[in-house]
């Protein structure tokens, strides 16, 4: 859980659906700059975003090859209504 902030995955976790937050920034940026007056594109690193994207992509590929649990199948069905 994020201190002092929130993430997109929080709403899923609130309903018992597994969620993950991947940050495309260093800890210094996440905790000291995000949502402050210094929160500009210049504070972020394209390399961090690339690494976060690649991690997420590989995780999604790995998960796509695994069978879904009952909860995951229900969650996927429910998400079709909201997308």
DADA-V790336 format. One record per pair of residues at least 24 apart in sequence whose C-alpha atoms are under 10 Angstrom apart, sorted by the first residue. I is the first residue (numbers start at 1). GAP is how many residues later the second one is. Records with the same first field share a line. If there is no record, write none. Layout:
I=GAP / GAP
This chain:
2=28 / 29
3=27 / 28
4=27 / 31
5=25 / 26 / 29 / 30
12=63
15=60
16=55 / 59
17=54 / 55 / 57 / 58
18=53 / 54 / 57
20=36
21=31 / 35
22=27 / 29 / 30 / 31 / 33 / 34
23=25 / 26 / 28 / 29 / 30
24=24 / 25 / 26 / 27 / 28 / 29
25=24 / 25 / 26 / 27
